[in-house]
Structures are given as structure tokens and as C-alpha cells.
Amino acid sequence: MNIGFLNIYYSKKIFLVFVMGIASGIPLYMILSTLFIWLTRENIDISTVGLFALTQIPWSLKFTWAPFVDSYKIPILSNYLGQRKSWLLITQILLIFSLILLGFSNPAENLILTASFALLTAFFSANQDIIIDAFRIEILEDELQGAGAAATQFGYRVGGIIAGAGSLYLKSIFSWSQVFILIALVILFLMILSIFVLKINSHRKQNKQSSLLAPFKEFISRNSIKNLIVILFFIFFFKFGDVVAGIMANPFYVKIGFSNIDIANASKIFGVLMTLLGVFSGGYLVKKIGLINSLIISGFFQIVSNLLFVLLNAVGPEFNFLLITIAGENFSGGLGSAAFVAYLSVLCKKEFSGTQYALLSSVMGVARTFLSSPSGFIVESLGWSYFFVLSTIFGLPGLIILFWMKRRFPIKMQIP
């Protein structure tokens, strides 16, 4: 690690992006990691647990209300905090309350109520992401978008440690409702830090086009139909295999015999550290070899790493092999996430950053939400090994599109 590597990340703006990344990661991990483990421990069948992926629908549909968040100023508050931070304050307060309500639900007695509160939490989390993504794009110069993407993913994974490992450790002492209250208090602390302590505001250009459709029209206008299809197909498929495998990883660990503490130590602590190594390496790769080459390298590692789950299933609940599996999976996932977030960021015109980023990330969200929801049924039909082999195959189309992009559709033709 050299000085040049560190200098990319040494910035007050990058630190703020990191803090906001933590707040962004916590609710997602509480739903897709902690809640999934809670459901599996309550002996909810795997097919039903898989269907809880549908609680991610708000993340997939956030582009539909993003133009409103992008253009509407909250009265009074926006005069003091600015448009982005006033929205962030209201959203995070509501997110805190919804997370507490989720903790007080009881999936063993009323699964529908648990699903409803998870959906509500996901909605406020998705709204938070619209604001944070737009804020990051607006405050960072183009040459810092790769480092900003890495800092976002760094924070996101630290949020994963807090919501994943933290909640599992806390569960050995407290009830689930108390655990969710404590995690909600962490979001409260992050809210105070990012809004009132780190006094950085975005200086966005106010576009004179008042139409809520303007962000969509602008994005479409600078791309041919063919290029639009290529971009959207790539976004859809790049992390598809990674997401399908990831959605069932925690139930898989539980079912083959690992304890909550094993999962916390390996997946939520060691795994997140490996992800952070991947994230920072990804941000550095983007700066050194460019976006497309970084995406190709990380895409290859994402595909190959899914096969480690097949080997773990054959070996059984062997902790050392769990560490190897998680090391490969999380490093490659972090590597790919940093490059992918940077790619989505540079596609956005800063005047419409919130809406356009929400639109692009929602395309990936469709894969994560709707196509990963039958994962439990696939596991019950094919078994764990064939399920993870299938998830590996799902990652190939994205890599094929990348090689085509490298030859025919370079990144300089895609950015505004």
C-alpha cells in the first residue's frame, strides 16, 4: 500500500460519504441478513424465507418517486439544512421508528406483520439511498467518484458489521426487540454526525426544466436505443449471480450447522474486512486501469467465487473452510461493488443525480428483488450445490456484455 493509494481517500468529503454509507448499509443488512437469520431460527420454511426478498421492492421502484425528492424542497428545513440534508433528516427519523416496529414484530406468530414492517423499513431506506447517492455525486469531482464509490461501499460494509455481527452478538444478551432498538440508536447517532456535525452541503445546479420526467428524458436523449439496451442489460446482469447467491447465504450457513456466533465471526466480521479490502482495491483499480477493465476483472472474480459455496456444502460445517469461502466471496463482491457504483455514478448528469442514479440502481434492484425471491423454491427443488452452480451461470451474461463494451462502446461514449 503506497502513499498514492491512501491520498485518494484522505478527504473530509470522502469521510462524510463514508458515514452516510454506514447509515445506508444498516437497514439493508438488518432486513437481508439479520431478519433472514431470525426467520430461519424460527423454523420458517426456506421457500418462505426466500420470498422475503420481495421486501426489497422499494429499492427497485425508488426511481418512481426519486424525481419528487430531487426537485421538492421541504419548507423551512431546507432553508437551514439545504435540500438534501433536510430530506435526509426526515427520512432517517422515520427509518428509525420503522426499524423499531420491525423489532417488536413476532414472525413466528404474525409473519405478515413482520413482512409489512420490513417493507416499511425498506421504503424509508430506499428514500435514504436516493438522497445519499445524489449527495455523493454532487459533492465529489468526477476524478473522485471512484474513491467516493469505495468509501460508500466501505461505510456500507461497516454498516453490515453493525447490523450483521453486532445484532447477532447482541442477541446473545438481549431480545430481538431490544437489539433492533439499539441498532436504531446507531442510525440516530449517524444522523446527527452527518447532518449537524459534518457541515458539508451539495452545490447542485438547479435545472430549469420543471417536469418530473426531465431526468429520464435527458438520459434517453444522449443514448441510442441500442446503447440504452446494452447499458440496462449490463446493469441488470453484472451482479445478478452474486446477488442470487448472497440472498440465501445466511440461511445456508444456518442450515448446514453453523451457530449465530460462527456466522457473526466469519461472515459479519472477517467477511466484511475482506469486503473492505475488495472495495478499496476496486476504487484503486478504477483510478489506475479505468472503469471497464476494473469491471471485467471484478466480474470474473464474482463468478468464480460462487463455486466456493458448492465446496463448502460438500465439506460441511467446517469453520476454516467457511472462512475461505467468505474470503473469496466477499473480496470479489467488494471489488465489483466499488467499480459498479463508480460506473453508475459517472452515467449520471449532476443536475439529475438523485433520479438518474435511482433509476440505474433500480435496474439492478429488479434482479435482486424479483428474480432472487424464488431462490428458496430453487433450493428446495435442486439442493444447495446446484443452486450455487446456477448462480454462477447467472453471472456470465454481464461479463460477456463487458467484453463487447470494451471493443464497441467505451466508457467515454456513455458519460454525459
Secondary structure, 3 states (H helix, E strand, C coil): CCHHHHHCCCCHHHHHHHHHHHHHHHHHHHHHHHHHHHHHHCCCCHHHHHHHHHHHHHHHHHHHCHHHHHHCCCCCHHHHHCHHHHHHHHHHHHHHHHHHHHHHCCCCCCHHHHHHHHHHHHHHHHHHHHHHHHHHHHHCCHHHHHHHHHHHHHHHHHHHHHHHHHHHHHHCCCCHHHHHHHHHHHHHHHHHHHHHHCCCCCCCCCCCCCCCCHHHHHHHHCCCHHHHHHHHHHHHHHCHHHHHHHHCHHHHHHHCCCCHHHHHHHHHHHHHHHHHHHHHHHHHHHHHHCHHHHHHHHHHHHHHHCHHHHHHHHHCCCHHHHHHHHHHHHHHHHHHHHHHHHHHHHCCCHHHHHHHHHHHHHHHHHHHHHHCCCHHHHHHHHCHHHHHHHHHHHCHHHHHHHHHHHHHCCHHHCCC
